[in-house]
Every structure is written in C-alpha cells, then in structure tokens.
Amino acid sequence: MNSQSFDSLQIELCPVCDKPSQPPFQPFCSSRCKLTDLGNWFGEVYRVPVEEPENLPEEESE
C-alpha cells in the first residue's frame, strides 16, 4: 500500500450539481452540466464584475 495519507486526496466537485467531476468533462460531471454552465454564461446569469474608471478623457468633438 502507498504510504501517502488519504487526507491529501481531494475530490473535485462539479460546479453545477456538486457531484464528483469526471475526466472527460472536467471540471464538470457530465455533458449536461457542461452545457448548463455554458447556457448560464450565454444567458448572462454569470457576470464578471467591472470597475469603471472615474476619470475618462472626454472625446473631442469635431
């Protein structure tokens, strides 16, 4: 038996359903969860926060 502790092993969980992830779909557990996550991004359920700079130079009008 390997001398490594089992405490160091971590199971990666699917970010959609919290089931153990599967190698062909990592970090997801299935194609269904992979497509659900993609649909959430396309549907703008997930958003990346953006900080707008306060002092933007104004464009010159001609």
Secondary structure, DSSP 8 states (H G I E B T S, - for coil): ---S-GGG----B-TTT-SB--GGGTTSSSHHHHHHHHHHHHTTSS-------S--------
